[in-house]
Amino acid sequence: MISCNHSKLELLPQKKNKLRCRHCHLTIGADELGDGCCPECFEIHGKKRYDFEEIDTGETGTARYRCEECGIIIETEGTNTYV
């Protein structure tokens, strides 16, 4: 196994809240909706449904990093302050 000191870290984006269709239960990001109707309901049933519930992905206060050298994902607690 090759040792890596994780010197090249990339900050990963925070998870965004998702929307779930109240009819077919498709979970999708709001930015992926396009015209605002559920693509699953439209494709399968031919109906444009706009009834969604917001799913909280949980704001954990942690940051996630990916090492560009070895690809490991590192998750940190948001409680440490460095001066």
Backbone hydrogen bonds, N-H to C=O, Kabsch-Sander energy under -0.5 kcal/mol:
donor,donor_aa,acceptor,acceptor_aa,energy
9,L,7,S,-0.6
10,E,66,R,-2.2
12,L,64,R,-3.2
18,K,55,I,-1.8
19,L,28,I,-3.1
20,R,53,E,-2.8
21,C,26,L,-2.3
22,R,51,D,-2.5
25,H,21,C,-1.1
28,I,19,L,-2.8
28,I,26,L,-0.5
30,A,17,N,-0.6
32,E,29,G,-1.6
33,L,30,A,-1.1
35,D,33,L,-0.8
36,G,33,L,-0.8
38,C,49,R,-2.5
42,F,38,C,-2.0
43,E,39,P,-2.3
44,I,40,E,-2.6
45,H,41,C,-2.1
46,G,41,C,-0.8
46,G,42,F,-0.8
47,K,41,C,-1.2
49,R,47,K,-0.9
52,F,50,Y,-0.9
53,E,20,R,-2.5
55,I,18,K,-3.4
56,D,54,E,-0.6
57,T,55,I,-0.6
60,T,58,G,-1.0
63,A,76,T,-1.2
65,Y,74,I,-3.0
66,R,10,E,-2.4
67,C,72,I,-2.4
68,E,8,K,-3.3
71,G,67,C,-1.9
74,I,65,Y,-3.3
74,I,72,I,-0.5
76,T,63,A,-2.8
80,N,77,E,-0.6
